[in-house]
Amino acid sequence: MDEMETEQASIPEPVPKEPPKIHRLDESVVNRIAAGEVIQRPVSAVKELVENSLDADSTSINVVVKDGGLKLIQVSDDGHGIRCEDLPILCERHTTSKLSKYEDLQSIKSMGFRGEALASMTYVGHVAVTTITKGQLHGYRVCYKDGAMVNEPKACAAVKGTQIMVENLFYNMIARRKTLQNSSDDYTKIVDLLSRMAIHHINVSFSCRKHGAARADVHSIATSLRLDSIRTVYGVSVARNLMKLEASENDSSSLVFKMDGFISNSNYVAKKTTMVLFINDRLVDCAALKRAIEIVYAATLPKASKPFIYMSIVLPPEHVDVNVHPTKREVSLLNQELIVEKIQSAIELKLRESNDTRTYQEQTVESSPSGPSSISNDLHLTLGSKLQKVPVHKMVRIDSSDPAGRLHAYVQSKPHSNLANTSSLSAVRSSVRQRRNPNETAGLTSIQELIDDIDRNCHSALLDIVRQCTYIGMADDVFALLQHNTHLYLTNVVSLSKELMYQQVLRRFAHFNAVQLSDPAPLLELIMLALKEEDMDAETSDNDDLKEKIAEMNTKLLKQKAEMLEEYFCIKIDTHGNLSRLPVILDQYTPDMDHVPEFVLCLGNDVDWDDEKNCFQAIAAALGNFYAMHPPLLPNPSGEGFQFYKKRKPSRNPEDEKSPSDDAGNDAELEDEIEHQVLSEAEAAWAQREWSIQHVLFPAMKLFLKPPTSMATNGTFVRVASLEKLYKIFERC
């Protein structure tokens, strides 16, 4: 014992760890960190230099690139040049001629304004500037490093304007340079940038070529017609399939903007969307607008090809916040949702007009020497040489670019007046309000972890089916028929919609729109209804007291969690315990309110409120189950369920003082009226569900759903036919 006590006594006690000391970073470190944010890759440097040239009122801008911009970026313009006395501070941080005080940002019209671009380049590359101003006999050349001049300006021969050379970009950022070794990829990005600039600034000539190449990859000349510039840069096939588009609003109290541009028509075919967007002459990205336009094309055109869009939007400068991104790639707009909706409506109208008068380009096709001479040119134009080579057992009769289902074409059904007005795109507009970045998760890592789980668990083969499938029609009350390539699948609509809603709740977390209940529903009554539905066989009231206690406890709990439910999930519970608001998960879709009691009971019983991640997951799952497209409670009148409506008879009150002859005369009329009302209600409910499945669920599924691996084995997707196997069976006939 003495030895053990001696050993324990000899163990030193842990020294308390001192908190780390805060120190000021060296200025060179700060500058290099900032430079890495502004100049992310070579195309970032080219964009900044070209925008400086445009600010200098240039009419000609020439770009030369070597090794994707890592070895050399040279931008030459014929602008007004730089004064000799300004050269010493030209490349210092936050030196600019564009503004002098912060308030100038509210009316800024120039491309640059922070004075960080040239400075950032000097911290990650070697910069040389040659410039001459109007009226001077000679120009000046000076080199810069780390924001300062390396030498005094030297007199030299120069042509009008400024030439800036950036060499050995990221020479002192080894990791960044190694990730950018694929020079062809970066050069492609630079060519794309110059192409976009060229079709907007039509009064400026642009050229871009590789160092040592005789031919320029971008070569545009100043012109007065934008369509000519698009034809020069993107080709004749693009330009001939474009339509002029304009939209504007001049309500000073709410919305002021003007938009003009070109969009592709129904004859244009491409594999990916090309969107060139300028806001107040700035080349920017807007994911919400792009997504909204793609949905217009998918829902309007019979063949949903990816569009080409050029768009220039002009807003009052005070309505645009340009200082929201280090590279100025994004801007923040006042009334963005209204602007997107106006533009989307204008595009929809234009596309519908063009679809009514669709034209086809003629082609010259040589006749096959072995084929019969009676084959018409129209047949050649319809089939094309590639389609004729497809084996018969590989020919697909319907493709994923057709947004409409085909099964309903063979089933005669009565039109429903309440759906007549929903055929336009305004009823399926499902992405305008998704303008917020789906990656915004209110700063909660638990939501990001749940989204990461979805991404990791995504089944790649099912994802391909979901993205490229074609909706055929409903096979029964639960299963829908889908076609993917040469395979036919049965898919469980309830499981599919439940998973889609769950994922959308997580991705739209804390960014929901709301649907207001016309009459707030008391939680206590809703929970009592749900408890009674679970215990339908108990006709006695022996356990009513227990149900009331459970309902009261759950109501009290949900009232305590009301603030969190409203902030994160847009579920509004007022102080009186009434449910008054629910979230919009898919626009133009409202869940079946018959499932509200079950949903409220699930919130009270199945949510672990003590663990953040489990709590959010359970609430999202409850919303997913509530919003899933379950079959309506009334039986389907188009099948065997029609017998249900024949058996319904009116209830008669024995206390009614009517003669037997009156009763006999009114029974048949009353019975027919009740049958008609219930049958009409059921027909409307089932028709609305099928319409929502085709026009809301499946378009949203193609855009957003990432099917989990479990769907491959749990019966959600079942392959029922394969064209190759069917061909082998029937080719003997």
C-alpha positions in Angstrom: 0.0 0.0 0.0 2.8 2.4 0.8 4.4 1.8 -2.6 1.0 2.5 -4.4 0.5 5.7 -2.4 4.0 6.8 -3.3 3.4 6.2 -7.0 0.1 8.0 -6.9 1.7 10.9 -5.2 4.4 11.1 -7.8 1.9 11.7 -10.7 2.0 15.4 -11.5 -1.3 17.3 -11.4 -2.4 18.6 -14.8 -1.5 22.2 -15.4 -4.5 24.4 -16.2 -4.4 25.4 -19.8 -4.2 29.1 -20.5 -6.7 30.6 -23.0 -4.9 31.3 -26.3 -3.8 34.9 -26.7 -5.5 37.0 -29.4 -3.0 38.8 -31.6 -3.3 41.0 -34.7 -2.5 39.2 -38.0 0.3 40.5 -40.0 -0.9 42.8 -42.8 0.6 40.6 -45.5 -1.4 37.6 -44.2 -4.6 39.7 -44.1 -4.1 40.9 -47.6 -3.4 37.4 -49.0 -6.5 36.0 -47.3 -8.6 38.8 -48.8 -7.0 38.2 -52.2 -7.9 34.5 -52.1 -11.6 35.5 -51.7 -11.7 38.0 -54.5 -9.5 36.1 -57.0 -10.8 32.6 -56.7 -9.5 31.3 -60.0 -8.2 32.9 -63.3 -11.6 33.7 -64.6 -12.2 35.9 -61.6 -9.1 38.0 -62.5 -10.3 38.3 -66.1 -13.7 39.4 -65.0 -12.3 42.1 -62.8 -9.9 43.4 -65.5 -12.6 43.4 -68.2 -15.0 45.3 -65.9 -12.3 47.9 -65.3 -11.9 48.3 -69.0 -15.6 48.8 -69.5 -15.6 51.4 -66.7 -12.8 53.1 -68.7 -15.2 53.6 -71.6 -13.3 51.2 -73.8 -14.6 50.3 -77.3 -12.2 47.4 -77.8 -11.1 44.8 -75.3 -8.6 42.0 -76.1 -7.7 39.1 -73.8 -4.8 36.8 -74.2 -4.5 33.7 -71.9 -1.7 31.2 -71.3 -2.2 27.9 -69.5 -5.7 28.7 -68.5 -4.5 32.0 -67.0 -2.1 30.6 -64.5 1.0 31.6 -66.5 -0.4 34.7 -68.2 -3.5 36.9 -68.4 -3.2 40.0 -70.6 -6.1 42.4 -71.0 -5.7 45.4 -73.3 -8.2 48.1 -73.9 -8.5 51.5 -75.7 -10.1 53.3 -72.7 -9.1 56.6 -71.1 -6.0 55.2 -69.4 -4.6 55.9 -65.9 -2.9 59.2 -64.8 0.8 59.0 -64.1 0.3 60.5 -60.6 -2.3 57.8 -59.7 0.1 54.9 -60.5 1.8 54.8 -57.1 -1.5 53.9 -55.3 -3.1 52.1 -58.2 -2.7 48.6 -56.6 -3.2 49.5 -53.0 -6.2 48.1 -51.2 -9.4 50.2 -51.2 -8.2 52.8 -53.7 -10.7 53.6 -56.4 -12.1 56.4 -58.5 -15.7 55.0 -58.4 -16.9 56.3 -55.1 -15.7 58.5 -52.1 -18.2 57.8 -49.4 -20.4 54.8 -48.4 -23.6 56.5 -49.4 -22.4 56.5 -53.0 -23.1 52.7 -53.1 -26.8 53.6 -53.2 -26.4 55.1 -56.7 -23.3 53.2 -58.0 -23.3 52.7 -61.7 -19.8 51.5 -62.3 -18.7 47.9 -62.4 -16.0 48.2 -59.7 -16.2 50.1 -56.4 -14.2 48.5 -53.6 -10.7 48.9 -55.0 -9.7 45.3 -54.2 -9.3 43.6 -57.6 -5.9 44.9 -58.7 -4.5 44.8 -55.1 -5.6 41.2 -54.8 -3.9 40.3 -58.0 -0.6 41.7 -56.8 -0.7 39.5 -53.7 -1.1 36.3 -55.7 0.7 37.1 -58.9 3.1 39.4 -60.7 1.3 42.4 -62.2 2.6 44.8 -64.9 0.6 47.9 -66.1 1.2 49.9 -69.3 -1.0 52.9 -69.8 -1.3 56.2 -71.6 -3.9 59.0 -71.3 -5.2 61.2 -74.0 -2.8 64.0 -75.1 0.4 62.4 -73.8 3.4 61.8 -76.0 4.3 58.5 -74.3 3.0 56.1 -71.8 4.2 54.6 -68.6 5.0 51.0 -67.5 5.2 49.9 -63.9 5.3 46.6 -62.0 3.6 45.8 -58.7 4.0 43.3 -55.9 2.0 43.0 -52.7 0.1 46.2 -53.4 3.1 48.4 -54.0 5.2 49.5 -56.9 8.4 47.5 -57.5 9.9 50.4 -59.5 9.2 53.9 -60.5 7.0 54.4 -63.6 9.1 54.2 -66.7 8.3 56.1 -69.9 7.6 53.8 -72.8 5.8 53.7 -76.2 2.2 52.8 -75.8 -1.1 52.8 -77.7 -4.3 54.4 -76.5 -5.6 52.8 -73.3 -4.3 50.4 -70.7 -2.7 46.9 -70.8 -2.5 44.9 -67.7 -0.5 41.6 -67.5 -0.9 39.1 -64.6 1.8 36.4 -64.6 2.3 33.3 -62.4 -1.1 33.6 -60.8 -1.2 31.8 -57.4 2.6 31.3 -57.4 2.6 31.6 -53.6 -0.6 29.6 -53.0 0.6 26.0 -53.7 -2.7 24.3 -52.8 -4.8 26.6 -54.9 -2.5 26.3 -57.9 -2.5 22.5 -57.8 -6.3 22.4 -57.9 -6.3 24.6 -61.0 -3.9 22.5 -63.1 -6.6 21.7 -65.7 -5.9 24.7 -67.9 -8.5 23.7 -70.6 -11.3 23.9 -68.0 -10.3 27.4 -66.8 -9.9 28.6 -70.4 -13.4 27.4 -71.2 -14.7 29.5 -68.3 -12.9 32.5 -69.6 -14.3 32.1 -73.1 -17.8 31.7 -71.6 -17.3 34.9 -69.6 -16.2 36.9 -72.6 -19.1 35.4 -74.7 -21.6 36.7 -72.2 -20.0 40.1 -72.0 -19.9 40.4 -75.7 -23.7 39.9 -76.3 -24.6 42.5 -73.7 -22.1 45.2 -74.4 -22.8 45.3 -78.1 -21.0 48.7 -78.6 -17.7 47.1 -77.5 -15.5 44.7 -79.6 -14.2 41.7 -77.7 -11.6 39.1 -78.5 -10.2 36.2 -76.5 -7.5 33.8 -77.6 -4.8 31.5 -76.3 -1.3 32.8 -76.2 0.5 32.0 -79.5 -2.8 31.1 -81.3 -3.6 32.8 -84.6 -7.3 32.5 -84.3 -9.5 34.0 -81.5 -12.0 31.8 -79.8 -14.2 34.8 -79.1 -14.3 37.6 -81.7 -17.2 40.1 -81.7 -17.4 43.5 -83.3 -19.4 46.5 -82.2 -22.9 46.4 -83.6 -26.2 48.1 -83.2 -28.3 44.8 -83.1 -28.0 42.4 -80.2 -29.2 39.5 -82.3 -26.2 40.0 -84.6 -23.9 39.8 -81.6 -25.6 36.6 -80.4 -25.3 35.1 -83.9 -21.6 36.0 -84.0 -20.8 34.6 -80.6 -23.2 31.6 -80.2 -23.9 30.7 -83.8 -26.7 30.9 -86.3 -28.6 27.9 -84.9 -29.1 29.7 -81.6 -29.9 33.1 -83.1 -32.6 31.9 -85.5 -34.5 30.2 -82.6 -34.7 33.2 -80.3 -37.7 35.4 -79.6 -37.7 39.0 -78.3 -39.0 39.4 -74.8 -39.9 42.5 -72.8 -41.5 43.2 -69.5 -41.8 46.2 -67.2 -43.5 47.7 -64.2 -43.6 51.4 -63.2 -45.5 51.4 -60.0 -43.4 53.7 -57.8 -45.2 52.6 -54.7 -44.4 48.9 -55.0 -42.3 47.9 -58.0 -40.2 49.5 -60.7 -38.2 47.6 -63.2 -37.6 47.1 -67.0 -36.5 43.9 -68.6 -35.7 43.1 -72.2 -33.9 40.1 -73.8 -34.2 37.0 -75.9 -35.5 33.5 -75.1 -35.4 30.3 -77.1 -38.5 29.1 -78.8 -40.0 25.6 -79.1 -37.5 24.6 -82.0 -34.4 25.2 -79.9 -32.8 22.0 -78.5 -30.0 21.8 -75.9 -28.9 19.6 -73.1 -28.3 22.3 -70.6 -29.6 25.7 -69.8 -27.7 28.8 -70.9 -28.7 31.9 -69.0 -27.0 35.2 -69.5 -28.3 37.7 -66.9 -27.3 41.3 -66.5 -28.8 43.5 -63.7 -28.0 47.2 -64.2 -25.2 46.1 -66.6 -23.7 43.7 -64.1 -23.2 40.0 -65.0 -24.8 38.1 -62.1 -26.4 34.8 -61.2 -30.0 34.4 -59.9 -30.8 30.8 -59.0 -34.5 31.6 -58.2 -35.1 33.3 -61.6 -33.3 30.5 -63.5 -35.3 27.8 -61.7 -38.6 29.6 -62.4 -37.8 29.9 -66.1 -36.9 26.3 -66.4 -40.2 25.3 -64.9 -42.0 27.5 -67.4 -40.3 25.6 -70.3 -40.9 22.2 -68.7 -44.6 22.9 -68.3 -45.3 24.9 -71.5 -43.4 23.3 -74.4 -44.4 19.8 -75.6 -40.7 18.9 -75.7 -39.1 20.3 -72.6 -35.6 21.2 -73.9 -33.2 23.3 -71.9 -33.6 27.0 -72.9 -31.2 29.7 -73.9 -32.0 33.0 -72.2 -30.4 36.4 -72.5 -31.9 38.9 -70.1 -31.1 42.5 -69.1 -32.9 43.9 -66.1 -32.8 47.6 -65.2 -33.7 48.7 -61.7 -33.4 52.0 -59.8 -29.8 51.9 -58.3 -31.2 52.3 -54.8 -33.2 49.0 -55.2 -30.0 47.0 -55.8 -27.4 46.1 -53.1 -24.2 45.3 -55.0 -22.1 44.7 -52.0 -23.2 41.2 -51.0 -20.5 39.0 -52.6 -16.7 39.3 -52.8 -16.6 38.7 -56.5 -19.8 40.7 -57.2 -21.3 37.5 -58.7 -24.6 38.1 -56.7 -26.7 41.1 -55.9 -29.6 41.6 -53.6 -32.8 43.0 -55.1 -35.8 44.8 -53.6 -39.1 43.0 -54.4 -37.2 40.1 -56.0 -40.2 37.7 -55.7 -42.5 40.1 -57.6 -39.9 40.7 -60.3 -39.4 36.9 -60.8 -43.2 36.4 -61.0 -43.7 39.2 -63.6 -40.9 37.8 -65.8 -42.1 34.3 -65.5 -45.6 35.3 -66.6 -44.2 37.2 -69.6 -42.2 34.1 -70.6 -45.1 31.8 -70.2 -47.3 34.1 -72.5 -44.6 34.3 -75.1 -44.0 30.6 -75.2 -47.6 29.8 -75.5 -47.9 32.1 -78.5 -44.9 30.6 -80.1 -46.1 27.1 -79.5 -49.3 27.8 -81.4 -47.3 28.7 -84.5 -44.4 26.3 -84.3 -42.2 26.1 -87.4 -39.7 23.5 -88.5 -36.3 24.0 -90.2 -36.0 22.1 -93.5 -33.0 19.9 -94.1 -31.6 18.3 -97.2 -31.4 14.5 -96.8 -30.0 12.2 -99.4 -32.1 9.3 -100.4 -30.8 5.8 -99.7 -29.8 4.2 -103.1 -31.3 0.9 -102.0 -34.6 2.4 -100.7 -37.7 2.9 -102.8 -38.0 6.1 -104.7 -41.5 6.7 -103.4 -40.3 7.6 -99.8 -41.1 11.3 -99.3 -38.8 14.0 -98.0 -41.2 14.6 -95.1 -40.5 11.0 -93.9 -36.8 11.6 -94.0 -37.2 14.8 -92.1 -39.4 13.1 -89.5 -37.2 10.1 -88.8 -33.7 11.4 -89.4 -30.6 9.3 -90.0 -29.9 8.5 -86.4 -33.4 7.3 -85.5 -33.4 4.9 -88.5 -30.4 3.1 -87.0 -32.1 2.3 -83.7 -33.0 -1.4 -83.3 -36.7 -2.1 -83.2 -36.5 -3.5 -79.7 -34.8 -0.3 -78.5 -37.3 2.1 -79.8 -39.1 4.0 -77.1 -42.6 5.3 -77.9 -42.6 8.0 -75.3 -39.8 10.0 -73.8 -39.0 11.9 -70.6 -39.1 15.3 -72.4 -42.9 15.0 -72.8 -44.3 16.3 -69.5 -47.8 14.9 -70.1 -49.0 11.5 -69.1 -50.3 9.2 -71.8 -52.5 6.7 -70.1 -55.4 9.1 -69.7 -55.7 9.5 -73.4 -57.2 6.0 -73.6 -59.7 6.5 -70.8 -62.8 8.6 -71.4 -63.6 10.8 -68.4 -65.9 13.7 -67.8 -64.3 17.1 -67.6 -64.3 18.7 -64.2 -65.3 22.3 -64.1 -63.3 23.0 -61.0 -60.1 22.0 -62.8 -60.7 23.8 -66.0 -58.9 27.0 -64.9 -55.9 25.2 -63.6 -54.5 24.0 -66.9 -52.4 27.2 -67.3 -48.9 27.4 -65.8 -50.1 29.8 -63.1 -51.5 26.8 -61.3 -48.3 24.8 -61.4 -45.9 27.6 -60.6 -43.8 25.8 -58.0 -40.5 27.6 -57.8 -41.0 31.3 -57.7 -41.1 31.4 -54.0 -38.1 29.1 -53.7 -35.9 32.1 -54.3 -33.9 31.6 -51.0 -30.8 29.5 -51.1 -31.9 26.0 -50.2 -28.5 25.6 -48.4 -29.6 28.2 -45.8 -30.3 26.2 -42.7 -30.7 29.0 -40.1 -27.2 28.2 -38.9 -28.2 24.9 -37.3 -25.8 22.0 -37.9 -28.5 19.4 -37.2 -30.5 20.4 -40.3 -27.3 20.3 -42.4 -26.5 16.9 -41.0 -30.0 15.6 -41.9 -29.6 17.0 -45.5 -26.2 15.4 -45.7 -27.7 12.1 -44.7 -30.2 12.4 -47.6 -27.4 13.1 -50.0 -25.2 10.2 -48.8 -28.1 7.8 -48.8 -29.2 8.7 -52.3 -29.5 5.7 -54.7 -27.8 6.7 -58.0 -29.7 4.4 -60.3 -33.1 5.5 -58.8 -32.0 9.1 -59.1 -31.4 8.6 -62.8 -34.9 7.1 -63.2 -36.5 9.9 -61.2 -34.7 12.6 -63.2 -35.4 11.1 -66.7 -38.7 9.2 -66.2 -42.0 9.9 -68.0 -45.3 9.8 -66.2 -47.8 7.5 -67.9 -50.8 7.5 -65.6 -52.3 6.0 -62.4 -52.5 2.2 -62.4 -54.7 2.1 -59.3 -55.4 4.2 -56.2 -51.8 4.0 -55.0 -49.4 3.0 -57.8 -48.5 5.1 -60.9 -46.9 3.9 -64.1 -43.6 5.4 -65.1 -41.4 4.8 -68.2 -37.6 5.1 -68.1 -35.8 4.3 -71.4 -37.2 0.9 -72.4 -38.4 -0.1 -68.9 -41.9 0.3 -67.3 -42.1 0.8 -63.5 -44.8 0.8 -60.9 -44.2 3.4 -58.2 -45.9 3.9 -54.9 -47.2 7.5 -55.0 -47.8 7.7 -51.3 -44.3 6.6 -50.4 -42.8 8.8 -53.1 -44.7 11.9 -52.0 -44.0 11.3 -48.3 -40.2 11.2 -49.0 -40.3 14.2 -51.3 -42.2 16.3 -48.7 -39.8 15.2 -45.9 -36.8 16.3 -48.0 -38.5 19.6 -49.0 -39.2 20.4 -45.3 -35.6 20.1 -44.5 -34.4 22.1 -47.5 -36.9 24.9 -47.0 -36.3 24.9 -43.2 -37.2 28.3 -41.7 -38.0 29.6 -45.2 -41.6 28.6 -45.7 -44.5 30.5 -47.1 -47.8 30.0 -45.3 -51.4 28.9 -45.9 -53.9 30.5 -43.6 -56.7 28.3 -42.2 -60.1 30.1 -42.8 -61.3 28.8 -39.4 -58.6 28.2 -36.7 -58.9 24.6 -35.4 -58.7 24.0 -31.6 -55.8 21.6 -30.9 -57.8 19.9 -28.1 -60.6 18.9 -30.4 -58.3 17.8 -33.1 -56.3 15.5 -30.7 -59.6 14.1 -29.3 -60.7 13.3 -32.9 -57.4 11.5 -33.6 -57.6 9.5 -30.4 -61.2 8.4 -31.1 -60.2 7.4 -34.6 -57.5 5.2 -33.2 -60.0 3.5 -30.8 -63.0 3.1 -33.1 -64.1 -0.1 -31.5 -64.6 1.4 -28.1 -68.2 2.6 -28.1 -68.3 3.2 -24.4 -66.9 6.3 -22.7 -64.9 4.4 -20.1 -61.6 5.8 -21.4 -62.8 9.3 -22.4 -61.3 10.8 -19.3 -57.9 9.4 -20.2 -58.2 10.7 -23.8 -59.1 14.1 -22.5 -56.0 14.1 -20.2 -53.8 13.1 -23.1 -55.3 15.8 -25.3 -54.8 18.4 -22.6 -51.2 17.4 -22.1 -50.4 17.5 -25.8 -52.2 20.8 -26.3 -50.2 22.3 -23.4 -46.9 20.9 -24.8 -47.6 22.2 -28.3 -48.5 25.7 -27.0 -45.1 25.7 -25.2 -43.3 24.8 -28.5 -45.4 27.3 -30.6 -42.7 29.8 -31.1 -40.2 27.3 -32.4 -42.8 25.6 -34.6 -43.8 28.9 -36.2 -40.2 30.2 -36.7 -38.8 27.0 -38.2 -41.8 25.2 -39.7 -44.4 28.0 -40.2 -46.9 26.0 -38.0 -48.8 28.8 -36.2 -50.5 27.9 -32.9 -52.0 30.9 -31.1 -52.2 31.5 -27.4 -55.6 30.0 -27.2 -54.3 26.7 -28.5 -55.8 27.0 -32.1 -54.0 25.8 -35.2 -54.3 28.8 -37.6 -51.4 28.4 -40.2 -49.6 25.7 -42.0 -46.5 25.7 -44.2 -46.5 25.6 -48.0 -44.2 22.7 -49.0 -45.0 22.5 -52.7 -46.7 25.5 -54.2 -50.2 24.9 -55.7 -50.6 21.9 -53.5 -52.7 21.8 -50.3 -52.8 18.7 -48.1 -55.9 16.7 -47.3 -57.3 18.4 -44.2 -58.9 15.2 -43.1 -55.4 14.2 -41.9 -54.9 17.2 -39.6 -56.0 15.5 -36.4 -53.5 12.6 -37.0 -50.8 15.2 -37.8 -51.4 17.2 -34.6 -51.4 14.0 -32.5 -48.1 12.9 -34.1 -46.5 16.3 -33.1 -47.6 15.8 -29.5 -46.7 12.1 -29.1 -43.9 11.2 -31.5 -41.5 14.1 -31.3 -38.4 14.0 -29.0 -38.2 17.6 -28.0 -35.0 17.2 -25.9 -32.7 16.3 -28.8 -32.4 18.9 -31.6 -31.7 16.6 -34.5 -34.2 14.0 -33.6 -36.8 16.7 -32.9 -36.4 18.3 -36.4 -36.3 14.9 -38.1 -39.6 13.8 -36.4 -41.4 17.1 -37.2 -40.2 16.9 -40.8 -41.4 13.2 -41.0 -44.8 14.2 -39.5 -45.2 17.0 -42.1 -44.1 14.6 -44.8 -46.7 12.0 -43.8 -49.4 14.7 -43.5 -48.6 16.3 -46.9 -48.2 12.9 -48.7 -50.8 12.3 -51.4 -52.9 9.7 -49.7 -56.0 8.4 -51.4 -59.1 10.4 -50.4 -61.4 9.0 -47.7 -64.3 8.7 -50.1 -63.9 5.5 -52.3 -62.9 5.9 -55.9 -66.1 6.2 -58.0 -64.4 5.1 -61.2 -63.9 1.5 -60.0 -65.6 -0.9 -57.6 -66.0 1.9 -55.1 -69.0 3.1 -57.2 -71.2 0.6 -55.3 -70.6 2.7 -52.1 -72.6 5.6 -53.6 -75.5 3.4 -54.7 -76.1 2.1 -51.2 -76.4 5.5 -49.6 -80.0 6.4 -48.6 -81.4 9.5 -47.0 -82.1 9.5 -43.3 -85.8 10.1 -42.5 -87.0 11.9 -39.4 -90.0 10.0 -38.0 -91.3 13.1 -36.3 -91.8 14.9 -39.6 -95.5 15.6 -40.0 -95.9 14.6 -43.7 -98.5 12.5 -45.4 -97.4 9.1 -46.7 -98.1 10.3 -50.2 -95.6 13.2 -49.7 -93.0 10.9 -48.4 -93.4 8.5 -51.3 -93.1 11.3 -53.8 -90.0 12.9 -52.3 -87.9 9.9 -51.3 -86.6 9.2 -54.8 -85.7 12.9 -55.5 -83.9 13.2 -52.1 -82.1 10.0 -52.6 -80.9 11.0 -56.1 -79.8 14.4 -54.8 -77.7 13.0 -52.0 -76.1 10.4 -54.3 -75.3 13.2 -56.8 -73.7 15.4 -54.2 -71.5 12.7 -52.6 -70.6 11.3 -56.0 -69.6 14.8 -57.3 -67.5 15.4 -54.2 -65.7 12.1 -54.6 -65.1 12.7 -58.3 -63.7 16.1 -57.7 -61.4 14.9 -54.9 -60.0 12.0 -56.9 -59.6 14.1 -60.1 -57.8 16.8 -58.0 -55.5 14.2 -56.6 -54.6 12.7 -60.0 -54.0 16.2 -61.4 -51.8 17.1 -58.5 -49.8 13.8 -58.9 -49.2 14.5 -62.6 -48.7 18.3 -62.6 -47.3 19.0 -59.1 -45.7 15.9 -57.6 -43.8 14.4 -60.6 -42.4 17.8 -61.9 -41.2 18.6 -58.3 -39.9 15.0 -57.9 -37.8 15.4 -61.0 -36.3 18.7 -59.7 -35.8 18.0 -56.0 -36.2 14.3 -54.9 -33.1 12.3 -54.0 -34.5 8.7 -53.6 -33.0 6.8 -50.6 -31.5 3.4 -51.1 -34.4 1.8 -49.2 -36.7 2.6 -52.1 -34.9 0.1 -54.3 -36.1 -2.8 -52.1 -39.2 -1.7 -50.2 -41.6 -1.8 -53.2 -41.6 1.9 -53.9 -40.2 1.2 -57.4 -41.1 -2.1 -59.1 -40.1 -2.9 -62.7 -43.0 -4.6 -64.4 -41.9 -4.7 -68.1 -38.9 -4.4 -70.3 -39.1 -3.7 -74.0 -36.2 -5.9 -74.9 -37.8 -8.9 -73.1 -41.2 -8.2 -74.6 -39.6 -8.0 -78.1 -38.0 -11.5 -77.6 -41.4 -12.9 -76.7 -43.5 -11.3 -79.4 -41.0 -11.3 -82.3 -42.1 -14.9 -83.2 -45.7 -13.7 -83.8 
